[in-house]
Every structure is written in C-alpha cells, then in structure tokens.
Amino acid sequence: MQIQGQIVDIENKRIYSGEITVANGKIVSLIEKEHNNKNYILPGFIDAHIHIESSMLVPSEFAKLAVLHGTVGTISDPHEIANVLGKEGVYYMIENGKKVPLKFHFGAPSCVPATFFETAGAVIDAEQIKELMANPDIYYLAEMMNYPGVLFDDEEVLKKIAWAKHFNKPVDGHAPGLRGEQVKKYISAGISTDHECFTYDEALEKLSLGMKVIVREGSAAKNFEALIDLLPEHYENMMFCSDDKHPDDLIVGHINQLCARALAKGFDVFKVLQMACINPVKHYKMDVGLLQENDAADFIVVENLTDFKVKQTYINGELVAENGQSFVKHIDFEKPNNFNTSKKQIADFELTSSAKTIRVIEALEGQLITNEIHCTPKIVDSNLVSDVENDVLKMAVVNRYSNTEPAVAFIKNFGLKNGAIASSVAHDCHNIVVVGTSDAEICKAVNILIENQGGICALNGETAKSLALPVAGIMSDKNGWETGRLYQEIDAMAKELGSSLKAPFMTLSFMALLVIPDLKLSDKGLFSGKSFQFVDLVVE
C-alpha cells in the first residue's frame, strides 16, 4: 500500500512531498516524491492521560469515536473501574481494549481507594501493584494522588513507587497546587508528570524541577488557557490530555481540538505536534509508530494544519476511520458490576438542625478544586433544606456498596431551580452523588440509579430522563453515539432545571473527590482537602 501526501517530519521540523509504503502493518519505506496530493500525513494523536471510564464507554466503544479525530493511542488510567472492581476491573479494560485496533496503554492504579475517608468497592495494595507492574500490558504507575502519603513517607505508598522503579516504568503524578519544598520532595520520590497544574506559575515551577507537565482540557477541568503560554519554551517536556471526556464531547473532537487551538494562538506547528504526537510515545515507551521507517504504520491524513480535520486514520496499517466514518467493529462485552445498596426513603435525606451557619461547598466552573464558604441555612420544620433562592442546594453521597445512611451537605453554584440531578459516576469511589431542590426529588433521583444499577439522571416532578450505566455502574452498554445522544438530553434537562454550569454532570462527578481541595463530600461525611480530615457541617 502506498500513500502520498505532504509528510510532516515533526522531529526534524520539515514538511515535504512524499510517499509512504506500508506492508504487514509496518512502514517499509518513506521517500520524497513529487505529486499533487495536498493532504498532510503526520503521526497520530495521543491522549497522555485519560480515564476511559469517564467517557461512559468501554474501551472498544471509545475507540470507535476516538479514531475519527486522529487519536491512535492513549495513556489510560483504569482507576475508576479499579475502585469498583479492583484489579479484575483493570484486566477487564485491558482485554476489552485488545479487541480493537486503537492502542490503549493502561497503567496500574496507585490509589485504590484514593483515601480511606470514603467507601470503595476494592483495595489495590502494594502486593497487587507488584503483580500489575510485572504485566507487560501495564505501562506505568498511574497518578499518585496520595501526595500526603509521599510527603510523609507512607510505607505502602513508597512500596508502590518502588515496584514501578523495579520494573523500569514511569510514575504519574497528581498534586494540584503543590509548591516549594513539598513539590521538590514529591518529585524526588520518582514522580515524573503532573496533569493537575491549574496556574502558569505552578506548572513553571514543576517544569523547572524536571517534571513533565500535561496540559489538561477535559469536559470539566479546563487548564489549557492557563498553561498553554508555556509551550514555546517548554514544549519538549509537555503533553496534552483530556483526563475526563464525556461522550457528547468525544463525538465532537479530541486532542485534535487542542492542536487547533494552539495553532490559532500562533504557536509553532512542530512544537504543538511534538506535544500531541511524540512526547507521550517516548515518555511512556508506547507501542506506537512515529512515522519512521520500520515503525508501526500508525498515522493520520489531515486536510490542513490549522483545524486538523481528519480524513483518514491508520493503525498498524489498517484504515480505521475515513471522512467521519469509523471502521472499528462492534465487540460484544460482559457487564460486571458491584451495586449492593437498596432503595432509600425521603427521611434518609432529612437533616435536623438549628444551625445559624453551615459550611457549603462552592463549585467552580471548569475546575476540580472547590472552595469552602459559610452560609446561613434555610430551615423548615427543623429540617435543613435547599435554599433555591440563594442557590445553596442540598447534596448527598450514597454508599453504593452497602446499606448505610447517606452523607448530606450543601453546595453552591449548581443553580437548579427545580428537580434534582444524580450520578453514580463520582470520582473516585463511584458512590451515588446527588444535588436537588427538595428531599423528595433527591430521594427519587437516587432510587432511579439504584434501580438501574448505576447511571445518570435528571428529574423534575414526574418527568425524568436517565442513562443506565450497567458496566461497573460507570459505563454504558450502548455505542458512543447513542450514549452521547442520551447524555446530551439529560445534560440539556439539567440546564433547563436552572444549572448554569457548562458540564453539570462532570462537575457533579468531582464533588466527592477528596484528594482535590478544598471542601468535598464522601459517603462518610464532609471533608477538607486542605487539612485532610472530616469537618462538621455546622460552623455555629
């Protein structure tokens, strides 16, 4: 097979008219040759850090959409399914991913559970990390979000890092806002990347200390604008990632969108493409070709080098997508799960109190971090209730693994005027998280998800829309287009109920993520990410 076009040689910073010959999945020759084909040929895009589960799709269904946008490989942390099903969940993702052409490179989740201040479905200890790191299908130790454990020399944490070093595999970081002597110690433990930087100065400091910074732009956390001006001087140590990408967003685009945005800012095309196509492959020793002779024939054909409209995607010489059509075949898959709680009563969400001031989680648009603010609660018949007028709404986290009392708190900036929204996609333990305008609707939303064995839903009175996620309670058994369509409908309903957030369900999914400051809610109670301890709802 011969393919002609304008070949983009990223590392040598040149573009030339040429022809590629492919045989048996490899590039056997790559020569300069004059012709009239004006399309560009370049290595495929890599997402340098993503949780496939957050697309609500199993890997084989994720692949169908990703190849449309020129993605040929991913660095995938199966942390979400591991929190539900343990190492068997990791093996599930690996085996499902092997059945399609896209090159998934999975890591060993380092923090399952992320903390012991919440209830997860499994634990992965250092001995299991040893087993996983010995597996050739595991490429790295995934994000070490227990940075306090690193800083305070937690024996179990250090053992996990030691096993990654033993097998000569990189260790990913996760340390939002960590600076100064603390970040120096964190990096010195052997941690090589961070995708959690949310300011220019933070990222610059980490780069100066030898860490690689991954620019994240996902469905909820959006750090592209804050970090992208580092590109001209630091592109050799930077990459792009989405981290969490909901299905409706994945239908529209992937890493190609970040390249287009960077080019629109006037940055050098070769520097941008080195971040998107080259750096992840080298850092993680990925099994992905870089458009060189004898490499695997993993490359894409694009119309131009401005918006990166993908005409063709090749993986191992196989045409997997062309002009908006995906050729990745459907694969039947099992639906393992771990949902062991029964339906709740309205009284479970009532909160008797005479408090004058309460702690409230302040959600922030486009950020995973939150603030702690103090508000005067609305009290009706001795019950703390949602204050719709002031946008201080009741929220709850419900343990999905056993029958326990829900944890109840309050949150600001969801903006709901009516109804409730709920999700069992709730990082990291994937218990049920819900926000609503009344106890009755909060209870009803939770019970819909329990009945579906996982999912997302929005409701208002008798009107409800839901998307069931029967694979571990976090992934759909439908294809990406159908999942994306249903998600869009539910997302639109959340906004009709009053939410002004761009991605209300993605934001909701991080409100139980204790390792990102400040105030969050687990199934065990209200938690401060700054002091790393539980705090009382009532201030006075």
Helices and strands as residue ranges (DSSP letters): E 2-9, E 14-23, E 26-32, E 40-43, E 45-50, G 52-55, H 59-66, G 67-69, E 71-76, H 79-85, H 87-98, E 103-108, H 126-133, E 138-144, H 147-151, H 155-166, E 171-173, H 180-188, E 191-194, H 200-208, E 212-216, H 224-227, G 228-230, H 231-234, G 235-237, E 238-241, H 247-252, H 255-264, H 269-273, I 274-278, H 279-283, E 299-302, E 310-315, E 318-322, E 325-326, G 346-349, E 358-363, E 370-375, E 378-380, E 383-385, E 392-398, E 407-412, E 420-423, E 432-436, H 439-452, E 455-460, E 463-468, H 480-496, H 504-509, E 519-522, E 525-528, E 533-534
